[in-house]
Amino acid sequence: MPKVIFDKRNVLVTGGAGFIGSHLCDELVKECKVICIDNFVTSSATNIEHLLPNSNFVFINHNISEPLDLETLPELKKFKIPFQGIQEIYHLACPTSPRHFEENCYETLLANSLGIKNALDYAVKYGAKFLHFSSSVVYGPKNLNPNVGNIKEDYLGHLDHLSKRACYDEGKRFAETMVSDYRRLFNVNTKIMRIFRTYGPRMPLQDDQMIPDFVVNALNNEDLVILGDENFSSSFCYVTDAVDAAFKLMNSSLTGPINIGSDEDVKLSDVCQTIIEEAGATNSKIIFKERTLFMSELPLPDIFQAKNELGWMPVVTLKNGLKKTIFDLQAKKQLKGLAYNGQ
């Protein structure tokens, strides 16, 4: 039977203390009661500490790869889950750390299997709409997909399912399969969005995440290190644009998968030069080093479907997004002292 919504809908966000997840919670809590589940493997408590006093926000420190009965938790009693249920689920929980990728391999395997199963089981139990945050990695790296242009959603891609990256790349593909099968087998209203490179405030620092480390180095008047050669390029979507896409997809009749990202190819050296100029880093230079396992060039998205069927496109320019990111990190730097060596 349909659940009664007493005042605001209940929304579950897995991985809600992460970079994108915390921005998502910021917007959801304005109109919903938000349950944020995270275990801080690659996220941070500082991302959500400003939300903790809000009566419409509850944080649960838990690994989504392990079962959890939401109805027995005393902190969720006020959300009346046995009577109202859960109306929407945004699933983002998965370790994402270029620098610590290999040591998080096992957690990544579980997140892309047991973790998404547990989240989908909530959707079945409560009849909730379910949005899965997948990734552009399902298409494989650029070197295995040469000369294909901007990738459309029906492109099957090429990747090595036995590589050291496969726990994440092939894991994301398997997770999409599970979402699709749950929709078919259990009639769950599921949706899949494939996120391309996204940036903005709250990205982990000292983690080889490129843009935040570039900004911190520039603010410290240090050299900006690109993990690749002078031809390394990528597209970059500002985090608020990605969050806007998630809401549009959740409230649409589309099921996806749908590409979400910028379709503008930019050299990392040009990104670094813009950061140096905006940060006034007169002593900083751009240097190149060998790339890490997780740091690979990815294909660019074709976002025709997002534009024409979802009514979405990225609106924050790279220059303005970098300004916002620099401003945020500069403010944190001033709070912590002259040298910024962490979050």
Rosetta silent file (secondary structure, phi, psi, omega in degrees, C-alpha in Angstrom):
SEQUENCE: MPKVIFDKRNVLVTGGAGFIGSHLCDELVKECKVICIDNFVTSSATNIEHLLPNSNFVFINHNISEPLDLETLPELKKFKIPFQGIQEIYHLACPTSPRHFEENCYETLLANSLGIKNALDYAVKYGAKFLHFSSSVVYGPKNLNPNVGNIKEDYLGHLDHLSKRACYDEGKRFAETMVSDYRRLFNVNTKIMRIFRTYGPRMPLQDDQMIPDFVVNALNNEDLVILGDENFSSSFCYVTDAVDAAFKLMNSSLTGPINIGSDEDVKLSDVCQTIIEEAGATNSKIIFKERTLFMSELPLPDIFQAKNELGWMPVVTLKNGLKKTIFDLQAKKQLKGLAYNGQ
SCORE:     score description
SCORE:     0.000 S_00000001
   1 L     0.000  148.725  177.971    0.000    0.000    0.000 S_00000001
   2 L   -60.621  139.770  178.684    1.170    3.591   -0.616 S_00000001
   3 L   -82.413  150.149  177.581    2.911    5.109    2.366 S_00000001
   4 L   -85.480  126.979  175.297    1.623    8.264    3.998 S_00000001
   5 L   -93.455  112.932 -171.974    3.989   11.230    3.745 S_00000001
   6 L   -71.241  -49.024  178.294    3.492   13.148    6.978 S_00000001
   7 L  -141.773  -50.197  178.333    5.230   16.430    6.092 S_00000001
   8 L  -130.310  151.476 -179.480    8.345   15.897    3.990 S_00000001
   9 L   -73.034  146.756  176.305    9.494   12.904    1.972 S_00000001
  10 E   -86.109  130.389 -178.232   12.197   10.660    3.405 S_00000001
  11 E  -128.271  131.755  177.640   15.332   10.466    1.256 S_00000001
  12 E  -104.918  130.493  176.717   18.289    8.113    1.705 S_00000001
  13 E  -122.830  111.206  174.904   21.736    9.147    0.428 S_00000001
  14 E   -88.377  139.227 -173.306   24.464    6.499    0.542 S_00000001
  15 L    72.276   28.767 -173.666   27.942    7.979    0.396 S_00000001
  16 L   -74.232  -10.593  177.021   26.392   11.241    1.543 S_00000001
  17 L   -97.081    5.522  178.106   29.534   12.521    3.271 S_00000001
  18 L   -81.066 -176.854 -177.524   31.523   12.351    0.063 S_00000001
  19 H   -57.935  -62.717 -179.385   32.361   15.138   -2.349 S_00000001
  20 H   -73.041  -40.572 -177.138   29.247   14.993   -4.561 S_00000001
  21 H   -58.122  -38.969 -179.084   27.065   13.343   -1.917 S_00000001
  22 H   -69.090  -37.219  175.695   27.477   16.175    0.592 S_00000001
  23 H   -65.698  -36.131  176.567   26.500   18.793   -2.009 S_00000001
  24 H   -63.178  -45.268  178.852   23.474   16.644   -2.805 S_00000001
  25 H   -61.751  -37.550  178.647   22.513   16.531    0.896 S_00000001
  26 H   -54.353  -42.772 -177.638   22.835   20.334    1.108 S_00000001
  27 H   -80.388  -39.947 -177.496   20.074   20.742   -1.457 S_00000001
  28 H   -63.578  -38.797 -173.850   17.871   17.834   -0.387 S_00000001
  29 L   -67.533  -14.313  177.562   17.658   18.916    3.251 S_00000001
  30 L   -68.846  -27.024 -176.154   15.959   22.155    2.189 S_00000001
  31 L  -130.262   -6.943 -173.700   12.818   20.222    1.258 S_00000001
  32 L  -131.294  170.097  168.507   13.254   16.657    2.552 S_00000001
  33 E   -98.379  120.448 -168.138   14.196   14.587    5.558 S_00000001
  34 E  -110.331  128.606  171.826   17.614   13.196    4.702 S_00000001
  35 E  -106.445  115.228 -178.180   19.259   10.006    5.941 S_00000001
  36 E  -106.127  120.004  177.940   22.955   10.107    5.129 S_00000001
  37 E  -111.718  129.547  179.248   24.902    6.834    5.308 S_00000001
  38 E  -161.548  156.992  176.693   28.701    6.846    5.060 S_00000001
  39 L  -127.526   12.290  171.015   31.693    5.194    6.711 S_00000001
  40 L    62.539   29.941  175.724   34.406    7.763    5.789 S_00000001
  41 L   -64.948  -47.625  176.152   36.624    5.409    3.760 S_00000001
  42 L  -130.269   13.753  178.401   37.313    8.198    1.257 S_00000001
  43 L  -109.064 -170.538 -175.822   34.920   10.884    2.496 S_00000001
  44 L  -145.928  140.355  176.838   35.138   13.358    5.383 S_00000001
  45 H   -63.575  -28.070 -179.233   33.046   14.343    8.393 S_00000001
  46 H   -64.874  -21.673  179.978   33.875   17.985    7.667 S_00000001
  47 H   -68.389  -24.916 -174.922   31.724   17.766    4.516 S_00000001
  48 L  -123.055    1.867 -174.871   28.542   17.334    6.542 S_00000001
  49 L   -60.612  -29.875  179.053   29.301   18.826    9.964 S_00000001
  50 L   -71.506  -16.302 -179.341   27.295   21.959    9.078 S_00000001
  51 L   -92.157  -17.272 -173.258   24.229   19.742    8.476 S_00000001
  52 L   -60.077  -35.634  177.945   24.310   17.851   11.781 S_00000001
  53 L   -72.089  -12.620 -176.787   22.318   20.458   13.789 S_00000001
  54 L   -74.503  124.375 -176.973   19.516   20.337   11.193 S_00000001
  55 L   -66.121  -17.597  179.425   16.567   18.318   12.532 S_00000001
  56 L   -92.690    9.460 -179.123   15.790   17.128    9.004 S_00000001
  57 E  -128.489  129.342  176.189   19.230   15.537    8.621 S_00000001
  58 E  -130.634  129.656  177.191   20.473   12.351   10.286 S_00000001
  59 E  -102.519  133.636  176.570   23.899   10.830    9.748 S_00000001
  60 E  -119.050  117.274  177.671   24.462    7.085   10.151 S_00000001
  61 E   -82.054  101.338 -173.468   28.067    5.884   10.345 S_00000001
  62 L  -157.658  147.575  174.337   27.747    2.579    8.537 S_00000001
  63 L   -88.291  114.352 -174.502   29.230    0.532    5.712 S_00000001
  64 L   -64.370  -14.749  177.246   26.436    0.065    3.152 S_00000001
  65 L   -73.170   -9.087  176.624   28.020   -3.263    2.148 S_00000001
  66 L  -111.274  143.297 -178.069   26.693   -4.631    5.446 S_00000001
  67 L   -61.133  151.150  177.780   22.948   -5.020    6.173 S_00000001
  68 L  -152.978  127.179  177.261   21.216   -2.400    8.311 S_00000001
  69 L   -91.069  104.465 -176.727   17.627   -2.230    9.533 S_00000001
  70 H   -64.576  -28.193 -174.070   16.729    1.449    9.351 S_00000001
  71 H   -75.072  -12.313 -178.906   13.517    0.939   11.289 S_00000001
  72 H   -99.629   -3.292 -177.264   15.324   -0.117   14.472 S_00000001
  73 L   -82.023  122.329 -176.937   17.644    2.892   14.710 S_00000001
  74 H   -61.532  -32.810 -178.258   16.553    5.242   17.520 S_00000001
  75 H   -69.592  -15.617  179.394   17.938    8.323   15.743 S_00000001
  76 H  -101.534    3.736 -178.076   15.562    7.666   12.818 S_00000001
  77 H   -57.709  -36.734 -177.371   12.452    7.229   14.942 S_00000001
  78 H   -67.907  -17.257  179.477   11.374   10.818   14.202 S_00000001
  79 H   -85.361   -5.590  174.951   11.314   10.017   10.463 S_00000001
  80 L    51.790   45.885 -175.657    8.519    7.424   11.044 S_00000001
  81 H   -61.074  -37.450  178.539   10.015    5.011    8.517 S_00000001
  82 H   -60.307  -25.031 -177.911    7.717    2.050    9.438 S_00000001
  83 H  -102.221  -38.615 -176.643    4.746    4.207    8.446 S_00000001
  84 H   -95.737  -26.940 -176.810    6.133    6.577    5.814 S_00000001
  85 L    72.687 -157.759  176.291    8.881    4.443    4.338 S_00000001
  86 L  -125.203  133.676 -175.135   11.513    5.991    2.080 S_00000001
  87 L   -94.931  -33.065 -177.044   10.544    7.846   -1.083 S_00000001
  88 E  -141.227  145.710  175.868   13.883    8.347   -2.841 S_00000001
  89 E  -131.011  125.517  173.976   17.353    6.763   -2.725 S_00000001
  90 E  -109.653  116.667 -174.385   20.493    8.336   -4.167 S_00000001
  91 E  -105.263  109.743  178.748   23.275    5.757   -4.275 S_00000001
  92 L  -122.524   -4.166 -170.698   26.820    7.167   -4.385 S_00000001
  93 L   -66.257  112.081  173.523   28.658    4.922   -1.915 S_00000001
  94 L  -172.102  128.527  178.918   31.916    3.687   -3.419 S_00000001
  95 L   -56.736  133.803  178.908   35.540    4.435   -2.442 S_00000001
  96 L  -138.567   96.580 -178.568   37.084    6.946   -4.852 S_00000001
  97 L  -148.300  105.802  178.463   40.713    7.746   -4.152 S_00000001
  98 L   -57.170  -42.851 -175.031   43.408    7.862   -6.843 S_00000001
  99 L   -72.162  -34.542 -176.373   46.243    7.857   -4.316 S_00000001
 100 L  -111.727   28.701 -174.157   44.852    5.040   -2.148 S_00000001
 101 L   -60.141  -49.106 -174.255   43.128    3.118   -4.921 S_00000001
 102 H   -67.464  -37.727 -178.828   44.890   -0.215   -4.507 S_00000001
 103 H   -72.643  -16.353  177.463   44.523   -0.385   -0.729 S_00000001
 104 H   -98.276   11.377 -174.945   40.767    0.241   -1.110 S_00000001
 105 H   -55.758  -48.173 -176.248   40.355   -2.534   -3.685 S_00000001
 106 H   -64.412  -44.153  178.027   38.428   -4.914   -1.407 S_00000001
 107 H   -62.103  -34.513  179.367   36.070   -2.191   -0.138 S_00000001
 108 H   -68.190  -42.049  176.274   35.482   -1.144   -3.757 S_00000001
 109 H   -57.903  -45.079 -178.590   34.581   -4.692   -4.772 S_00000001
 110 H   -68.702  -39.543 -179.903   32.045   -4.915   -1.957 S_00000001
 111 H   -61.677  -37.969 -177.750   30.574   -1.477   -2.635 S_00000001
 112 H   -87.021    8.913  177.265   29.924   -2.376   -6.268 S_00000001
 113 H  -133.711  -78.792 -179.857   28.262   -5.672   -5.351 S_00000001
 114 H   -64.739  -37.548 -177.816   26.916   -6.083   -1.809 S_00000001
 115 H   -61.614  -48.963 -178.520   26.668   -2.339   -1.284 S_00000001
 116 H   -72.199  -29.158  174.775   24.430   -1.651   -4.240 S_00000001
 117 H   -61.749  -46.826 -179.662   22.412   -4.800   -3.495 S_00000001
 118 H   -62.168  -40.586  179.295   21.637   -3.554    0.001 S_00000001
 119 H   -65.819  -41.634  178.178   20.685   -0.123   -1.326 S_00000001
 120 H   -66.432  -33.001  177.865   18.446   -1.650   -4.002 S_00000001
 121 H   -64.025  -33.454  173.005   16.794   -3.877   -1.400 S_00000001
 122 H   -62.138  -41.492 -179.775   15.678   -0.702    0.402 S_00000001
 123 H   -63.168  -39.196  177.343   14.121    0.455   -2.866 S_00000001
 124 H   -66.278  -46.125 -176.417   12.249   -2.832   -3.205 S_00000001
 125 H   -62.200  -41.313 -173.344   11.094   -2.812    0.414 S_00000001
 126 H  -105.851    1.834 -178.750    9.818    0.757    0.389 S_00000001
 127 L    62.945   35.083 -175.036    8.892    1.199   -3.270 S_00000001
 128 L   -87.111  149.896  168.915   11.375    4.068   -3.482 S_00000001
 129 E   -70.477  143.672 -171.440   12.728    5.720   -6.609 S_00000001
 130 E  -131.388  122.832  177.393   16.381    4.810   -6.994 S_00000001
 131 E  -116.962  119.030  179.477   19.147    6.826   -8.670 S_00000001
 132 E   -98.811  126.455  176.229   22.520    5.162   -9.157 S_00000001
 133 E   -87.720   98.240  175.449   25.587    7.339   -9.648 S_00000001
 134 E   -91.122 -162.880 -171.867   27.653    5.383  -12.150 S_00000001
 135 E  -145.921  157.070  176.272   30.784    6.606  -13.891 S_00000001
 136 H   -65.460  -14.232 -178.932   32.315    7.285  -17.270 S_00000001
 137 H   -65.214  -15.618  179.182   34.810    4.507  -16.482 S_00000001
 138 H   -64.182  -20.257  178.155   32.245    1.978  -17.747 S_00000001
 139 H   -83.269  -16.709 -176.719   33.337    2.954  -21.276 S_00000001
 140 L    92.208  165.751 -178.482   36.979    2.208  -20.543 S_00000001
 141 L   -70.190  162.204 -176.345   40.038    4.465  -20.844 S_00000001
 142 H   -61.023  -35.625 -177.420   40.694    6.634  -23.858 S_00000001
 143 H   -69.137  -21.658  175.524   43.614    4.520  -25.066 S_00000001
 144 H   -93.317   -4.172  179.458   41.329    1.480  -25.425 S_00000001
 145 L  -130.631   56.626 -175.874   38.678    3.564  -27.207 S_00000001
 146 L   -73.171  147.368  171.309   40.640    5.544  -29.810 S_00000001
 147 L    59.715   31.878  178.101   38.969    7.614  -32.510 S_00000001
 148 L  -101.488   -6.427 -179.044   35.418    7.117  -31.219 S_00000001
 149 L    71.532 -157.671  177.997   34.686   10.798  -30.638 S_00000001
 150 L   -72.836  130.296 -171.197   32.274   11.835  -27.921 S_00000001
 151 E   -76.981  127.809  173.038   30.809    8.724  -26.291 S_00000001
 152 L   -92.228  160.783 -174.475   27.069    8.059  -26.572 S_00000001
 153 L   -63.419  -24.733 -178.451   25.184    6.044  -23.967 S_00000001
 154 L   -87.710    2.003  177.487   24.695    3.058  -26.288 S_00000001
 155 L   -76.112  126.717 -173.573   28.450    2.661  -26.831 S_00000001
 156 L   -77.247  -24.670  175.758   29.525   -0.576  -25.144 S_00000001
 157 L    78.234  171.210  177.458   33.106    0.506  -24.495 S_00000001
 158 L  -138.989  128.331  174.249   36.297   -1.486  -24.001 S_00000001
 159 L  -153.247  161.501 -179.490   38.111   -2.166  -20.742 S_00000001
 160 L   -91.856  107.912 -175.659   40.281   -4.818  -19.139 S_00000001
 161 L   -77.227   -1.801  176.932   38.135   -6.621  -16.579 S_00000001
 162 L  -113.517    9.725  179.874   41.217   -8.284  -15.053 S_00000001
 163 L   -77.088  170.182  177.504   43.298   -5.158  -14.572 S_00000001
 164 L   -68.426  -17.046  177.210   44.165   -3.677  -11.181 S_00000001
 165 L   -86.272  -10.151 -166.862   41.583   -0.976  -11.914 S_00000001
 166 H   -63.710  -27.105  177.985   38.803   -3.471  -12.585 S_00000001
 167 H   -57.340  -30.834  177.997   37.370   -3.450   -9.045 S_00000001
 168 H   -92.548  -53.662 -173.700   36.220    0.080   -9.852 S_00000001
 169 H   -66.685  -56.507  177.717   35.759    0.076  -13.648 S_00000001
 170 H   -68.880  -30.144  175.925   34.230   -3.370  -14.104 S_00000001
 171 H   -60.304  -41.228  177.736   32.586   -2.951  -10.701 S_00000001
 172 H   -65.871  -35.154  176.730   30.666    0.065  -11.984 S_00000001
 173 H   -65.973  -44.626  178.486   29.547   -1.958  -15.000 S_00000001
 174 H   -62.078  -40.495  179.896   28.325   -4.788  -12.759 S_00000001
 175 H   -60.497  -40.399  177.094   26.521   -2.291  -10.535 S_00000001
 176 H   -62.848  -39.206  177.967   24.645   -0.966  -13.580 S_00000001
 177 H   -60.724  -43.375 -179.959   23.668   -4.545  -14.455 S_00000001
 178 H   -64.195  -41.465  178.144   22.261   -5.057  -10.968 S_00000001
 179 H   -60.923  -45.329 -179.568   20.284   -1.797  -11.169 S_00000001
 180 H   -63.803  -41.982 -179.022   18.873   -2.807  -14.553 S_00000001
 181 H   -69.998  -36.791  176.527   17.952   -6.311  -13.387 S_00000001
 182 H   -62.737  -37.822  177.636   16.268   -5.050  -10.212 S_00000001
 183 H   -61.822  -43.680 -177.103   14.148   -2.775  -12.400 S_00000001
 184 H   -73.982  -42.829 -173.841   13.142   -5.728  -14.587 S_00000001
 185 H   -80.951  -36.262 -173.019   12.741   -8.354  -11.860 S_00000001
 186 H  -116.683    6.735  177.657   11.207   -6.298   -9.030 S_00000001
 187 L    56.270   41.012  177.841    9.597   -3.429  -10.949 S_00000001
 188 L   -87.303  140.264  178.698   11.733   -0.855   -9.111 S_00000001
 189 L   -80.879   84.425 -176.830   11.815    2.679  -10.509 S_00000001
 190 E  -103.389  154.374  179.615   15.579    2.831  -11.079 S_00000001
 191 E  -141.992  147.173 -179.560   17.696    5.394  -12.926 S_00000001
 192 E  -127.375  126.292  171.632   21.365    5.471  -13.922 S_00000001
 193 E  -119.303  133.357 -179.824   23.524    8.538  -14.485 S_00000001
 194 E  -100.051  108.000 -176.372   27.095    8.213  -15.722 S_00000001
 195 E   -83.644  128.975  170.435   29.205   10.954  -14.170 S_00000001
 196 L   -94.142 -179.855 -170.559   32.229   12.261  -16.049 S_00000001
 197 L   -53.155  126.495 -176.762   35.026   14.160  -14.272 S_00000001
 198 E  -126.103  145.582 -176.072   33.479   16.502  -11.735 S_00000001
 199 E  -142.858  170.373  177.969   35.214   19.059   -9.516 S_00000001
 200 L   145.816 -174.689  178.124   34.542   21.725   -6.911 S_00000001
 201 L   -58.358  149.789  177.318   34.757   22.424   -3.178 S_00000001
 202 L    82.449    4.779  172.134   35.089   19.486   -0.756 S_00000001
 203 L   -66.217  144.520  178.736   37.161   17.291   -3.034 S_00000001
 204 L   -60.208  144.596  178.864   39.730   15.354   -0.970 S_00000001
 205 L  -100.708  159.430 -179.637   43.141   16.981   -0.743 S_00000001
 206 L    52.903   41.563 -174.327   46.552   15.329   -1.126 S_00000001
 207 L  -131.436   13.648 -177.571   44.781   12.523   -2.973 S_00000001
 208 L    60.962   32.337  179.518   45.968   13.021   -6.595 S_00000001
 209 L   -88.148   14.662  175.880   42.534   14.417   -7.474 S_00000001
 210 L    66.660  -89.250 -168.778   44.176   16.975   -9.770 S_00000001
 211 H   -57.474  -49.382 -179.578   42.205   20.203   -9.427 S_00000001
 212 H   -62.729  -36.222  178.164   42.131   20.524   -5.603 S_00000001
 213 H   -70.690  -36.767  174.869   45.832   19.658   -5.400 S_00000001
 214 H   -58.378  -45.689 -176.932   46.606   22.117   -8.210 S_00000001
 215 H   -64.870  -46.670 -179.225   44.765   24.847   -6.277 S_00000001
 216 H   -61.158  -43.436  178.931   46.457   24.074   -2.953 S_00000001
 217 H   -63.054  -40.039  178.775   49.895   24.059   -4.576 S_00000001
 218 H   -65.710  -40.598  179.254   49.177   27.359   -6.286 S_00000001
 219 H   -65.942  -26.471  176.834   47.992   28.932   -3.033 S_00000001
 220 L   -93.032    6.394 -177.568   51.257   27.787   -1.452 S_00000001
 221 L    56.953   36.868  177.054   53.252   29.125   -4.430 S_00000001
 222 L  -105.677  168.699  179.513   54.458   25.587   -5.148 S_00000001
 223 L   -70.498  147.147  177.388   54.757   23.770   -8.468 S_00000001
 224 E   -96.136  122.798 -172.676   51.632   22.183   -9.966 S_00000001
 225 E  -103.789  116.623  175.309   52.228   18.503  -10.731 S_00000001
 226 E   -95.841  124.433  179.526   50.368   16.878  -13.634 S_00000001
 227 E   -84.387   73.343 -177.154   50.383   13.067  -13.462 S_00000001
 228 L   164.023 -172.502 -179.103   50.827   12.663  -17.193 S_00000001
 229 L   -96.308 -175.539 -174.967   52.413   14.398  -20.165 S_00000001
 230 L   -68.639  -11.122  179.946   51.745   17.777  -21.779 S_00000001
 231 L   -96.290   -2.379 -178.796   48.982   16.256  -23.971 S_00000001
 232 L   -60.936  122.623 -179.728   46.885   14.975  -21.013 S_00000001
 233 E  -133.841  163.362 -179.192   43.391   16.404  -21.461 S_00000001
 234 E  -163.380  172.837  169.516   39.981   15.923  -19.885 S_00000001
 235 L  -110.150  154.065 -176.527   36.571   17.478  -19.446 S_00000001
 236 L  -136.711  126.701  179.103   35.457   19.006  -16.148 S_00000001
 237 E  -113.842  130.530 -179.440   31.926   19.497  -14.806 S_00000001
 238 E   -72.223  144.787 -168.551   31.308   21.698  -11.759 S_00000001
 239 H   -59.514  -36.311 -179.310   29.663   19.856   -8.868 S_00000001
 240 H   -67.446  -28.867  174.902   26.478   21.954   -8.697 S_00000001
 241 H   -67.760  -40.506  178.163   25.769   21.114  -12.329 S_00000001
 242 H   -64.364  -40.713  178.363   26.070   17.397  -11.549 S_00000001
 243 H   -64.673  -41.618  177.371   23.708   17.754   -8.568 S_00000001
 244 H   -59.951  -40.423  178.417   21.204   19.626  -10.742 S_00000001
 245 H   -63.194  -39.401  179.921   21.314   16.759  -13.248 S_00000001
 246 H   -61.777  -43.708  179.174   20.605   14.235  -10.478 S_00000001
 247 H   -66.609  -40.979  179.220   17.461   16.069   -9.404 S_00000001
 248 H   -63.059  -41.313 -179.842   16.258   16.458  -12.989 S_00000001
 249 H   -69.412  -42.256  179.868   16.776   12.748  -13.648 S_00000001
 250 H   -60.396  -35.222 -176.888   15.127   11.658  -10.406 S_00000001
 251 L   -94.828   10.239  179.658   12.054   13.738  -11.231 S_00000001
 252 L  -105.692  175.708  175.623   11.850   12.643  -14.867 S_00000001
 253 L   -91.225   -0.729 -179.287   10.412    9.577  -16.576 S_00000001
 254 L   -73.841  150.013  177.254   13.848    8.674  -17.948 S_00000001
 255 L  -111.263  -21.553 -176.950   15.656    5.603  -16.689 S_00000001
 256 L    79.451 -168.520    5.214   19.059    6.098  -18.303 S_00000001
 257 L   -67.739  150.213 -179.505   21.873    5.443  -18.442 S_00000001
 258 E  -137.403  133.461  179.869   22.500    9.072  -19.262 S_00000001
 259 E   -74.724  133.333  176.490   25.821   10.886  -19.586 S_00000001
 260 E  -129.813  114.950  179.706   26.376   13.834  -17.252 S_00000001
 261 L   169.997 -179.437  176.454   29.471   15.958  -17.719 S_00000001
 262 L   -87.782  140.582  177.930   31.124   18.603  -19.829 S_00000001
 263 L  -100.613   16.377  179.146   31.754   17.807  -23.483 S_00000001
 264 L   -98.251  120.758 -179.933   34.563   20.375  -23.745 S_00000001
 265 L   -84.250  127.455 -176.140   38.048   18.873  -23.974 S_00000001
 266 E  -132.035  134.516  174.813   40.658   20.870  -22.030 S_00000001
 267 E   -71.504  139.120  179.624   44.383   20.295  -21.596 S_00000001
 268 H   -63.238  -31.160  178.089   45.414   19.976  -17.956 S_00000001
 269 H   -63.926  -34.383  176.449   48.289   22.353  -18.589 S_00000001
 270 H   -70.490  -37.709  175.963   45.735   25.039  -19.560 S_00000001
 271 H   -61.024  -45.940  179.554   43.736   24.304  -16.408 S_00000001
 272 H   -61.643  -41.129 -179.462   46.892   24.698  -14.335 S_00000001
 273 H   -63.965  -39.573  176.923   47.775   27.964  -16.027 S_00000001
 274 H   -63.198  -42.588  179.312   44.307   29.363  -15.257 S_00000001
 275 H   -63.877  -42.946  178.661   44.658   28.317  -11.606 S_00000001
 276 H   -58.744  -43.437 -179.099   48.099   29.916  -11.369 S_00000001
 277 H   -68.715  -45.130 -177.852   46.726   33.182  -12.750 S_00000001
 278 H   -68.512  -31.472 -178.929   43.581   33.202  -10.604 S_00000001
 279 H   -88.438   -6.578 -178.538   45.532   32.327   -7.444 S_00000001
 280 L    64.439   37.191 -176.045   48.280   34.863   -8.148 S_00000001
 281 L   -88.549   80.790 -173.409   50.894   32.126   -7.837 S_00000001
 282 L   -67.327  -24.027 -177.045   53.829   33.991   -9.321 S_00000001
 283 L   -98.829   -3.598 -175.849   56.413   31.373   -8.295 S_00000001
 284 L   -81.994  141.759  174.761   54.499   28.272   -9.364 S_00000001
 285 L  -123.167  164.291  177.623   55.481   26.239  -12.421 S_00000001
 286 E  -102.224  123.241  177.987   53.795   23.325  -14.207 S_00000001
 287 E  -125.949  160.991 -174.973   55.699   20.050  -14.111 S_00000001
 288 E  -121.056  137.465  177.388   54.859   16.560  -15.374 S_00000001
 289 E  -134.321  169.663 -179.342   55.293   13.194  -13.631 S_00000001
 290 L   -63.889  134.894 -178.186   54.347    9.588  -14.309 S_00000001
 291 L   -73.093  155.874  179.491   50.637    9.001  -13.931 S_00000001
 292 L   -88.395  174.333 -177.776   49.217    6.705  -11.251 S_00000001
 293 L   -57.248  -43.586 -174.713   47.060    3.611  -11.783 S_00000001
 294 L   -80.264  -17.836 -172.127   43.777    5.460  -11.309 S_00000001
 295 L   -91.303   90.545  179.808   44.787    8.530  -13.319 S_00000001
 296 L  -125.471  155.583  175.346   43.869    7.757  -16.922 S_00000001
 297 L   -75.054  135.439 -178.162   42.492    9.803  -19.783 S_00000001
 298 L  -113.819  153.542  176.221   38.796    9.172  -20.298 S_00000001
 299 L   -63.559  159.871  175.313   36.603    9.665  -23.381 S_00000001
 300 L   -86.432  149.893 -178.754   34.447   12.783  -23.631 S_00000001
 301 E   -84.914  147.015  162.305   30.686   12.459  -23.224 S_00000001
 302 L   -90.548  118.090 -175.703   28.038   12.999  -25.831 S_00000001
 303 L  -109.952   26.560  178.349   25.393   14.890  -23.825 S_00000001
 304 H   -58.033  -44.875 -178.612   22.734   15.151  -26.559 S_00000001
 305 H   -63.238  -42.975  179.844   20.322   13.017  -24.520 S_00000001
 306 H   -62.187  -41.146 -178.998   20.840   15.091  -21.373 S_00000001
 307 H   -69.048  -44.968 -169.146   20.229   18.316  -23.288 S_00000001
 308 H   -94.457  -25.884 -179.997   17.237   17.197  -25.334 S_00000001
 309 H  -105.709  -30.013 -178.842   15.446   14.679  -23.132 S_00000001
 310 H   -99.448  -18.967 -176.292   16.409   15.816  -19.644 S_00000001
 311 L    70.559   35.575 -177.896   16.652   19.559  -20.310 S_00000001
 312 L  -124.652  145.598  167.592   20.091   19.703  -18.708 S_00000001
 313 L  -157.724  153.567  179.088   23.445   21.092  -19.672 S_00000001
 314 L   -67.405  132.794 -176.404   26.438   22.329  -17.666 S_00000001
 315 L  -113.177  -19.517  179.248   26.077   26.058  -16.996 S_00000001
 316 L   -85.525  117.139  179.360   29.099   26.827  -14.783 S_00000001
 317 L   -67.131  158.173 -179.773   32.075   27.643  -16.998 S_00000001
 318 H   -59.748  -42.465 -178.953   35.433   26.114  -16.161 S_00000001
 319 H   -62.471  -44.710  179.696   36.884   29.529  -15.309 S_00000001
 320 H   -68.573  -37.144  178.216   34.024   30.396  -12.937 S_00000001
 321 H   -65.286  -39.101  177.163   34.101   26.925  -11.395 S_00000001
 322 H   -66.048  -38.194  177.286   37.825   27.221  -10.758 S_00000001
 323 H   -60.409  -44.689  179.370   37.276   30.634   -9.164 S_00000001
 324 H   -62.894  -40.932 -179.494   34.683   29.138   -6.801 S_00000001
 325 H   -67.542  -42.910  178.062   36.996   26.252   -5.943 S_00000001
 326 H   -62.510  -43.651 -179.605   39.972   28.548   -5.345 S_00000001
 327 H   -60.754  -43.489 -179.017   37.865   30.837   -3.153 S_00000001
 328 H   -64.150  -47.417 -178.670   36.680   27.903   -1.020 S_00000001
 329 H   -70.332  -31.044  177.406   40.157   26.451   -0.526 S_00000001
 330 H   -66.323  -39.407  178.024   41.642   29.885    0.079 S_00000001
 331 H   -63.661  -41.918  178.393   39.138   30.481    2.875 S_00000001
 332 H   -67.057  -37.517  178.915   40.054   27.143    4.467 S_00000001
 333 H   -61.401  -42.025 -179.878   43.741   27.911    4.046 S_00000001
 334 H   -65.918  -30.338  178.584   43.334   31.196    5.922 S_00000001
 335 H   -73.702  -30.560 -172.554   41.621   29.335    8.749 S_00000001
 336 H  -101.486   -9.202  179.532   44.386   26.753    9.012 S_00000001
 337 L   120.248 -178.343 -172.984   47.465   28.878    8.461 S_00000001
 338 L   -68.995  -40.416  179.025   49.820   29.832    5.702 S_00000001
 339 L   -98.101  128.446 -176.129   50.656   26.312    4.522 S_00000001
 340 L  -107.350  102.657 -174.893   47.701   24.145    3.559 S_00000001
 341 L  -112.261   11.741  179.514   48.672   20.501    3.900 S_00000001
 342 L  -177.794 -170.574 -177.087   45.298   18.825    4.385 S_00000001
 343 L   -79.273    0.000    0.000   41.581   19.246    4.862 S_00000001
